Amino acid sequence: MTDPLSPVKPNESEVLIVTGMSGAGRTTASHALEDLGWYVVENIPPELIGTLLDFVSRTPGAVPKLAIAMDVRSNTQFSDVMESLNTLAANGIEYRVLFMDAADEVLVRRFEHGRRPHPLQGDGRIVDGITRERDVLAALKSNADVVLDTTDLNVHALARAINELFSDEGPITLRVNIMSFGFKYGVPNDANFMADVRFIPNPHWVPELRPFTGLDAAVAKFVLKDEGAEEFVNRYAEMLELVFEGYRRENKHYATIAIGCTGGKHRSVAVSEELSRRLRQLPGLTVNVTHRDLGRE
């Protein structure tokens, strides 16, 4: 009998584990990956992951992109996933983990809208099931290569996010998402690094600049000419370059850098755009910029 976790590598195959909180959009992500040419396997028990990869390894090139999607319904002992993945890693089988997440209140609303119980709520409330699920998945989330927060994403925006993360062909580069945000709307929970640029004077208090955003040249010039702003961008970019080199050594391929100001309209937008310009000059990076709170009142 073949050991289901035997030390084999799927030749020329990219392996992605898609998991996360129930209701966070795993099904939509799976469909988007299929549209990108991935072979998606749904709800496989953790114990069979090694068996599946063993099968793939016997047909080199037949499945160049394999996504294994699972949630707590895949196995009543979902905590076994970490043990299985640790064994795969110890045996030299390379894989990456995409963890889907969303705010609790959004998950509750999605379950109520679909009139479905949470798989772990039992006789309790939906929020009780969500709390239990977070406890079960805590280790898996902390070890994920990328955590995708779908709180503010509809199905179309989520599909676009998956496309931006996983549509590149050829050798995998480090994919960096720079996100501006406003602290008054809450901090993003999927950021690998977070910077606060509220030390820069706020264009909101300049009447002729208030109606504009950090995407406008006049606002960007005001923000970046401030003493310390340019030095901050330069030093932060240098620090991130060191971090990204470490990410490559550790086989991590995704990073989210969050830049925050008060409302997410002026300073964080301008700094994010300038930081992205600096980082795009580095080799081996794919840099995407999103402005989470731009347009909010």
N, C-alpha and C positions, 0 to 999 in steps of 0.2 A: 504493500500500500504506500502511496506517495504521501509524504509528510505535507500537510496543507500549508505549512509555513517553511517549506524547504528553501534554502538560500539560492533562489534563482532571480534573475532580472528579466523583465519583459524587454527583449531586444528592441531598441529604437522606439519604445513606447513611453509616452508621457502619462503618468498615473496621477489622478486627482481624486481625493476623497471629498465629497460634498456633503456637509452635515450642518447641524445647528439646531436652533430652536424651532419647534413645531409652529407653523404659521408664519415663519420668517421669509418664505419664498423659495424653498428648496425645489419644489416642483417647477416653478417658473424658470429657475436657474437651470434645471436639468433640460427643459425644452430648448432654452437658448443655447446650451452646449451642444445639443443634438443638431441644431441649425448650423452650428459652426463645424460640424463634422466629427464631433466626439461620439464614441460609442458609450452610451450611458446604461449602467446596470442599477436598477432600483431595489432598495431595501434588502440587500443581501445580508445575511447574518454575519457578524464580525468574524466568526470562526472560519468562514468560507472565503475570506479575502485572499488568503495565501493560495488556496486551491484555484481561485480564478486567475491569479497572476501566474501560477504555474501553467495553467492552460494557455494563457496568452503567450507565454514564453516559448511554447512548442510550435507556434505559428508566427515566426518573426516577420514584422512588417504588416501583418494582417490587421492589427488594431493599433495604429500609431498613437491614438489619443483615447485613453480609457478613463471614464469618470465613474466612480462608485458612489452612488447617492444613498444615504441612510439617515434615519432619525430614530427616536426612541421606539418606534413601532417595529424596527428591524430586529429587535431582540429585547426580551424583558430584562436582561442584564446588560444594558447598553454600556456600562462601565467596562465591560470586557473589550470594548473597542481599543482603549489605550493599551491594554496588554497585548492585543493582536498587532497593533501598529508598532509598538516597541520591539516586538519580536521580528517584524519585517525589517525595521531599521537595523537591528543587530545583525540580520542576515544579509545586509547590503542591498535590500530592495528599496529603490528610491521612489518616493511619493510626495505629494503635497496635500495640504488640508485647507479647504475653503470652509469657513464657519459662517453661517448665516445667522444674523441676530436682528432684533428690533426691540424697542421699548415695550415694557410690560403692558402699558395701557393700549398700545397699538395691537399687540398680540391678542389681548382680550377682545378688542373690537372686531378683529378679523374672525375669531372663533364665533363670536355672537352673530356676526353678519352671515357666516356660513351655517349657523345653527348646528354646530358640531361640538361635542365635548372634547376637552383636552385629553390626550391619551393617558395622562398621569393624574387626572383630577379625582378619579374614583367617585366617592360620594360627596366630595367637597366642591369648591368653586373652581372656576377656570383659573383664577389667579393662584390657587393652591397648587394646581398641576404645573403651572409655569414655574413656581418657586422650586418645586421638587425637580423639575427638569433642569433648571439652572445649576442646582447642586450636583446632579449627575454629570453634567457636561462641562463643569468648571475646568477640569484638567485638560480636556480636549480643546476648549477655547483658548486657554493660555498657551497651548503648544501649536496653535494653528498658524499656517504661513500667512493667511490673510483673513481678517474678520470684516465681513461686509454688512454694514448696518443698513437695513431696508426700511427703517422707520418712516422716512419721508419719500420712499420710492413707490410708484405704482408699477404695474406689471411691465409697462413699456420702458420706464426708466430703469427698472431692474435688468431687463433684457439688454439695454444699452450698456449698463455697467458690466455685465458679464462679457459682452462683446469687447469692451475696452480692455478687460483683464486677460482674456484668453483667446483672442482672435489672431494674434501675431503668429506668423509662420516662421519656420527656421529656428535657429538657436534662441533659447529663452534669454531675454535680457531682464534686467531689474526694472520692474514697472513701479513707478512712483506716482502717487496721487497727492497733489498739494490741494488742500481744502481750506478756504477761508470760511470763517464763521463768526457769529456774534455771541459773546458770553451771555448776553441777556436772554438768549434763546436756548441756553444749555450747551455744555461741551459735548463734542462728538465722542462716542464710546468706542470707536473703532480706529482711533489714531495711534500710531506707533510713537510719534513724537508730537508735542504740542508747544507752541510758542505764543507768548502774550506780547502784542505790540501796542498795548495801551500806553506805553511810555512815550509814544510819538504824539505830538499835538494833534488834536482831533479837527479835521476839516469841517465837521458838523457845525462848529462855532464860527466858521467864516461864512457870512451870509451868501457871498457870490459862489461859494463852492458847495454849500449844503445840498442843492438839488442834484448834484452830480455824484458819480461813484468812482471808485478806485480804478475803473477801466478808462476813465476820461483822463486825457493828458494833463490837464491843469491840476487835478487832484493828485495824480501820481507824482507830478513834479513837486507839489507842496509837501507830500508825505516823505518822499525820498531825499529831499534836500535838507531835511531836519538833521541837526547835529546828532550823530549816533545811529541814524537809520541806515545809511549806506554801510557803515562799519558792521552793524548788526547783520545785515544781509550777507556781507562778505564772510564774516566769521561763521555764521550759521551754515552757509554753503560749504565752507571748508570742513566743519565738524561733520556734516552729513556725508561728505565724500569719504571720510574715514569710516563712518558707520556702514555705508553701502559696500565698501570693500570687505568689511566683516560679514555683512549679509551674504555676499557671494561665497565667502569661505565656508559659511554655515549652510549653504544651499538654500537660502531664503531669497525669494524672487519678487516679493511685493512689499510695499511700504506706503503708509499714509502719513503725511505730514500736515498737521492742522495749525493754522495761523489765525489767532483770534484777536478781535478788538471788541469794542462795546456792542455795536450793532451789526457788524459784518458787512458794512457798506463802503467804507472809505479805506481806512488804514490796512486792514487785513487783506483786502482785495488787491490794493496796490503792491503790498509787500509780497503776496503770493505770486502775482504776475512777475515781479522782478526776480524772485527766488527761482521760479520756473525757468526764466531766461538764463540764469546763471547755471542751473543744473543741466539744462539741455546741451551745454557746451561739453559736458563730461561724456566719455565714451561708454557704451553699453547700458544707457538709461533710456527708458520710454517714460516721458513725463506728461502727465495729464493734470489739468487744473479745473477744479470745480469751486463754485462760490455758493455755499449752502444757503446763506440767508440773504443773498442779494435779491432785492425786490420786495422784501418784507417792509412793512411800515413800522 
